[in-house]
Amino acid sequence: MYNELRPGRKLEKIEFSENDISKPIISIITPYYNGEKYIEETANSVLNQTFPYFEWIIVDDDSPNKEAKEKLEEIAKLDPRIKIFHKNNEGPARARDYGVKQTNKSSRYLLFLDSDDLISNTFIECAYITMKTNPEASWSYCDVINFDGQEFLWRKWYSVKKELEYNLLVMTALIKKEDFLEVNGFDLKDKQIYEDWCLWLKLIENKKFPVRMSFLGFWYRKKAPEESELTRTNTKNMENALRYTKEISRRIIEPKEGIQYPKSDFNWDILEENLPNNIVIPKHKENNKTKILMILPWMVVGGADKFNLDLIKGLSKDEYEFTIVTTEPSNNPWRLQFEEYAKIYELPSFLDQKYWQAFILYLIRANNIDIIFNTNSKFGYSILPYVRAKYPEMPIIDYVHMEEWYNRNGGFSRDSSAYSSVIDNTYVCNANSEKILVEHFKRKLEEVHTVYIGVDEKKFNPELYNKSEILKELKIEPNGKKTIGFICRISEQKRPFLLLKVLEKLKQKREDFLVIVAGDGPWLADVKLETKKLKLTDNVVFLGNVKETEKIYAICDMTLNCSIKEGLALTAYESLSMGVPVVSADVGGQKELITDEVGVIVPCLQEEKDIFDFNYKEEEINPYVDGIIKIFDNLEYYKKNCRNKILNGFTIDNMIKNMDEIFKKTKNNPRQSKVENGKALAKCENLTQEIITRNFAAAEPEYKWLCKDFNEKNVDISYAKDFYEYVDETKTLSYKFKHVIVVVLRKMHVYDKIKEIIGKP
């Protein structure tokens, strides 16, 4: 999986308008020994960097292969920043020390990168920024993707105590050059003795500590066990290796702990308008492309993120450049897919919140941004007035996927409307949301527009899939039963308990159905228990999270959507594209797509404030049952109409075409009223910064919980008792209040719930 998305598969150098290569800030050091097989990919990943102020010193450790030396000559011609040195063979540690001696006097940081490993295109820039904003730290590193012979993620909580016993770190890190020289570098004569571990221990002995960035930006080529150098080290020099490390460990007294992201560090008084003064800002060369800064909460599996990914994939790289920042702690499972088409900066993974607004300005300047595009980021909305004040002529647009009345009485529809004075145009995924923005939130009609998300009709094509083979693969035996797909995250919004009530009622009328539940989520375990309680186990199959959902549609006769809230569900698009009719609640813009010839729309009688009330009434249940039976009895009629519905206007290609026209029109045509508003805001910068500050204050409990949740679910913290001391709070009224904000804020009438907890009328 990772191999297919690794960086460095091709050279995509960024052109910079200025770069004095005679005065690099960073020196990349690569020991090289018969590395001709992989060095080109490593070179590509280095030369694709978004930060250009480096030199790359490759030290040939007397490679005996003629092909290896010839390959180095080819690599040297790729870029004037590459310097090749040759020396007698003494092993990688000596080669690195030798490389450091050849570095330019101007360089302040060292980056050790082996000749077969890779770095993501923003790795150096993020490591540099985090070192400049954490000046007391000695080195920075990030979480690791192991690829090639073995594939797994390396996400370890940094603990000094554990580091003294076992090396948690990898060699590739950005290190202060002065600190490296202070400990005399590697200074090792023997080969294969955990030279990186020895270096970290020497730095720790000197009261140095690291910053751990939590994004996956370093790619370690993990060979099969029989090919691994580490395996040979374990069997050949284990005693020597452990002797060296134990000698150093015994000398370490009162070491300092490291800094780790994501972390909650909000403080009312520390919002910074600028990054540290001595930070060097790269300047991308001007070109005719439209350069868009997208502000997103995260890159996870979901309809909104699928829209974002489809958008940047569909627009030509010859015409567009995308820079993406994410603003909420997340493992961002779709980062690698996004990274194919954009520069990615996960703000929570490497940067204190006090610098976020400054970093946005840094990106605008460095990348010559033309358009700001915010979607679903609360921080993104809060910074828009500030950006408009700084750049009145820069157009700002946003995309709203749905209104959520249980989330701040409108969710992002409310946010978008609150900041409408600085937003040129707002786009929504259905006409119903457009109507709500205009009629309820009093938006100007000419500033709100519908752009349907669409579906990839080429991928979601029933002719590409063999139903019997998929059923065999999934070990599902319908035995003549008609199949119903329930494809979604198993959360309260999707109302899975209503599904079970519908099935219980349906079973009273007919038993020839099998429901295929494809999805994971917080209510999955409870739904499984309820399925047994209602004696529906013969009629329901749980598959868990399924990546290739097109296979599920291929084996279904219809799909069911019980959601209490949708914009216009991606599953509806996909289902119809696969020729599968839909029964759906009448929420959002569902009825704009699901018309009488392709499915059945069912009234949604439950109010959003009652989302956690699972006691559904008969009048809510019966219409679903009737709709399912209606489709079963007229299946062929519905199926023949479904795909044509998509082809006649709801494809991804249509969405891409519409957004392409929007970006081209927007680039040089900001609304004059918004420009004037920006100029007015420029006179009151304190106000625009206070909006950001108050956003951080309001989001602090939720952000803190998200940090804790990220670390517990994604990082190995099993040995780190200090982690729990760092993140836990006592069960005080304050804790309960914050806990409610975190868990309930998006899902309930939060004001009523808070009153209930604090006991006020």
C-alpha positions, 0 to 999 in steps of 0.5 A, spaced: 500 500 500 505 505 502 510 503 496 505 505 491 504 512 494 511 513 496 515 520 495 520 520 490 517 516 484 518 522 480 522 529 480 517 535 481 522 540 482 519 547 485 522 553 481 524 558 486 525 566 485 531 566 489 536 561 492 543 563 494 546 556 493 553 558 496 550 560 503 545 554 505 542 553 511 541 546 512 546 540 510 543 534 508 549 528 509 548 521 505 553 516 506 553 512 500 555 505 499 553 501 492 547 505 493 545 505 485 539 501 486 535 507 490 539 513 490 535 516 484 528 516 488 532 519 494 534 524 490 527 526 487 525 526 494 530 531 496 530 535 490 522 536 490 522 539 497 518 546 498 524 549 502 530 550 497 536 553 502 540 546 503 546 543 500 546 535 499 553 532 501 553 525 498 559 521 501 561 515 497 564 510 502 569 507 497 563 503 493 566 497 489 561 497 484 562 501 477 555 502 476 554 505 483 560 510 482 557 512 475 550 513 478 553 518 483 555 522 477 548 522 474 545 524 480 551 530 481 548 533 474 541 534 477 542 540 481 548 544 483 546 543 490 549 536 490 556 535 492 560 528 491 565 526 496 569 520 496 573 516 501 576 510 504 571 505 507 570 506 514 562 505 515 556 510 515 558 513 522 565 515 519 562 517 512 557 522 516 562 525 520 566 526 514 560 529 510 559 534 516 566 536 515 565 538 508 559 542 510 558 550 508 560 555 514 553 558 513 549 551 514 546 551 521 542 544 521 544 537 519 540 532 516 542 525 515 538 521 510 541 514 508 541 513 500 535 508 500 530 512 504 525 518 502 522 524 505 515 527 504 516 534 500 514 538 506 519 535 511 525 539 511 520 546 511 516 543 517 522 541 521 526 547 520 519 551 522 519 547 528 526 548 530 525 555 529 519 556 533 522 551 539 529 554 539 531 550 546 530 544 542 536 540 539 533 536 534 526 535 530 524 528 527 517 525 525 513 519 525 515 514 520 512 510 514 516 503 513 516 501 506 518 496 501 520 489 504 516 490 510 510 495 511 508 498 518 508 505 521 513 507 527 509 512 532 512 512 538 511 516 544 518 520 546 520 518 553 527 519 555 527 513 560 525 508 554 530 511 550 535 509 555 533 502 554 531 502 547 532 506 541 525 509 539 528 514 534 531 513 527 537 517 524 533 522 519 532 528 523 534 535 523 539 537 528 543 543 530 550 543 527 553 546 533 550 541 538 552 535 533 559 538 534 559 539 541 558 532 542 564 530 537 559 527 532 558 520 532 566 519 533 565 511 532 571 507 529 567 500 529 561 499 524 554 496 525 553 498 532 547 503 533 551 509 531 544 513 531 542 511 538 549 512 540 548 519 538 542 521 541 544 518 548 550 523 547 546 529 546 541 527 551 547 526 556 549 534 554 542 536 556 539 536 549 532 534 547 528 533 541 521 535 538 517 530 535 513 532 529 507 527 529 506 527 521 508 521 517 514 525 513 520 520 513 520 513 509 524 508 512 526 502 507 525 496 511 528 490 507 525 483 508 529 480 515 534 476 511 536 482 507 536 487 513 543 491 515 540 491 522 539 483 522 546 483 521 548 488 526 544 484 531 547 477 530 554 480 529 556 486 533 550 486 539 555 485 544 559 491 542 553 495 540 550 494 547 556 496 551 557 503 547 550 505 549 550 502 556 556 506 557 553 512 555 546 511 559 550 510 565 553 517 565 546 520 564 543 524 570 537 528 570 535 528 562 530 533 559 524 530 556 522 532 549 517 536 546 511 532 542 505 534 537 500 534 537 499 538 544 494 543 547 498 549 549 493 555 548 494 561 552 490 568 552 496 572 551 501 568 546 498 569 540 504 571 535 503 575 529 510 573 526 514 567 526 521 568 529 524 574 525 530 570 523 526 565 519 528 565 512 521 565 507 522 561 501 519 564 495 516 560 489 517 563 482 511 566 479 508 563 474 501 563 470 498 557 475 492 559 480 495 558 486 490 556 492 491 555 499 486 550 502 484 550 509 481 543 512 480 540 518 483 534 516 484 528 511 480 523 513 475 518 509 468 521 508 464 525 503 467 532 504 474 529 504 472 525 498 470 532 494 476 535 496 481 530 494 477 529 487 477 536 486 485 537 486 486 530 483 481 533 477 484 540 476 490 540 471 497 541 475 499 545 469 494 550 471 493 549 479 498 549 485 494 547 491 497 548 498 493 545 504 493 546 511 489 542 516 487 544 523 485 539 527 489 533 530 488 527 526 492 521 523 489 523 516 489 517 513 488 520 506 494 524 507 498 520 502 493 521 497 492 528 497 500 529 497 500 526 490 497 533 488 498 538 493 503 541 499 501 538 505 502 542 512 498 539 518 499 544 523 497 540 529 503 536 528 509 541 528 507 548 530 504 551 536 497 554 536 500 561 537 504 561 531 498 558 526 496 565 524 503 567 522 504 561 518 498 562 514 501 569 512 508 565 511 505 560 506 501 566 502 507 570 501 512 563 500 507 560 495 504 567 491 497 565 493 491 567 489 485 564 492 483 562 500 479 556 500 476 554 506 472 548 508 469 545 514 475 548 518 473 552 524 480 555 525 479 557 518 473 561 518 476 565 524 482 567 521 479 569 514 477 577 517 485 577 519 487 575 512 482 579 508 485 585 512 492 583 510 490 582 503 484 586 501 484 584 494 485 576 495 478 573 494 476 568 499 471 562 498 468 557 502 464 550 501 459 548 506 457 541 505 451 541 510 447 545 515 447 541 522 442 544 527 445 540 533 452 543 532 452 550 534 445 551 531 447 551 524 454 548 524 459 551 518 453 554 515 452 559 521 460 560 521 460 561 513 454 566 514 458 569 520 464 571 516 460 572 510 462 580 510 469 577 508 467 571 503 466 573 496 462 566 495 460 560 498 458 554 495 454 548 497 452 541 495 445 542 494 439 547 493 436 546 499 442 548 503 443 554 498 436 556 500 437 555 508 443 560 507 439 565 504 432 564 507 435 563 514 442 566 515 440 572 511 445 571 506 445 575 499 442 570 493 448 572 489 453 570 493 451 563 494 451 557 489 450 550 488 455 545 486 453 538 486 459 533 489 458 528 483 461 521 483 466 518 479 462 514 474 468 510 471 470 507 477 463 506 480 460 502 474 456 496 475 459 493 468 466 492 472 464 488 477 462 480 478 457 479 483 458 472 484 465 473 485 465 478 490 460 475 494 465 469 494 470 473 496 466 476 502 464 470 504 456 472 504 451 467 501 444 471 500 441 464 499 436 468 494 435 473 499 434 481 496 440 485 499 440 491 502 446 496 503 447 500 509 454 503 507 456 509 512 460 510 519 456 507 524 454 513 528 448 517 531 448 521 525 446 515 521 441 512 526 443 505 525 438 503 531 432 506 526 435 501 521 434 495 526 427 497 528 425 498 520 428 491 519 424 488 525 418 491 522 420 489 515 421 481 518 414 481 520 412 482 513 417 478 509 424 475 511 427 474 504 432 480 505 439 480 507 442 487 510 450 488 509 452 493 514 459 496 511 462 501 516 465 502 523 464 507 528 462 508 535 456 505 535 458 498 532 458 494 538 452 496 541 448 495 534 451 488 534 448 487 540 441 490 539 441 485 532 442 479 536 437 482 541 432 483 536 433 476 533 436 479 526 442 475 526 440 471 520 438 478 516 444 482 517 452 481 516 457 486 519 463 487 514 466 493 518 470 498 515 470 497 507 475 501 503 472 498 496 465 500 497 464 499 490 464 492 491 458 492 496 454 496 491 455 491 486 452 485 490 446 490 493 439 490 490 438 497 494 441 501 499 438 504 505 440 511 508 436 513 515 441 519 516 438 525 520 442 529 517 446 529 510 448 535 505 447 530 499 450 523 501 456 521 497 453 514 498 447 516 494 451 518 488 455 512 488 449 507 489 445 510 483 452 510 479 452 503 480 445 502 478 442 501 485 436 504 487 436 508 494 431 509 500 433 515 504 430 520 509 428 526 506 434 530 509 439 536 506 438 535 498 437 528 498 431 529 494 434 533 489 438 526 486 433 521 489 427 522 485 421 517 484 424 513 478 431 512 482 428 511 489 424 513 495 424 519 499 422 518 506 420 523 511 425 525 517 420 526 523 425 526 528 428 533 530 436 534 530 436 536 538 433 529 539 439 525 535 440 521 541 433 518 542 433 511 540 426 510 541 423 511 534 415 512 533 411 507 528 410 513 523 418 514 523 419 506 521 413 504 517 415 509 511 422 505 510 418 499 510 413 501 505 419 504 501 423 498 501 417 493 499 416 498 493 423 497 491 423 490 492 417 489 488 419 494 482 426 492 482 428 492 475 424 499 473 428 502 478 435 499 476 434 501 469 434 508 471 439 509 476 445 510 472 442 514 467 441 519 473 448 520 474 450 520 467 445 526 466 449 531 470 452 528 477 459 526 475 465 528 478 467 531 471 461 536 471 463 538 478 471 539 476 468 543 470 464 547 475 469 548 480 474 550 474 470 555 472 469 558 479 476 559 480 478 562 474 473 567 475 474 568 482 482 569 481 482 576 479 475 578 480 474 579 488 467 582 490 469 590 491 464 590 497 469 585 500 475 588 498 472 595 502 471 591 508 478 588 508 481 595 508 476 597 513 478 591 517 486 593 516 484 599 521 482 594 526 487 589 526 487 587 534 479 586 533 481 580 527 486 577 532 482 577 537 477 573 533 482 568 532 484 568 540 477 567 542 476 561 537 482 558 540 479 559 547 472 556 545 476 550 542 481 549 547 477 543 551 475 540 544 482 541 541 485 538 548 481 532 547 483 531 540 490 531 542 489 526 547 485 521 543 490 522 537 495 519 542 491 514 545 489 511 538 495 512 534 501 512 538 505 507 542 504 510 549 504 503 553 511 505 556 509 512 558 506 513 564 508 521 564 503 521 558 497 520 562 500 525 567 500 530 562 493 529 559 489 527 564 484 531 568 481 530 575 473 529 575 472 536 577 466 540 575 471 543 570 472 537 567 465 535 566 464 541 563 469 541 558 468 533 557 461 535 555 463 540 550 468 535 547 463 530 546 456 533 545 458 540 542 457 537 535 451 532 537 446 535 541 443 542 544 449 543 548 446 549 552 441 545 555 446 539 556 450 544 560 445 547 564 443 540 566 450 538 568 452 545 572 445 545 575 442 551 573 435 553 571 
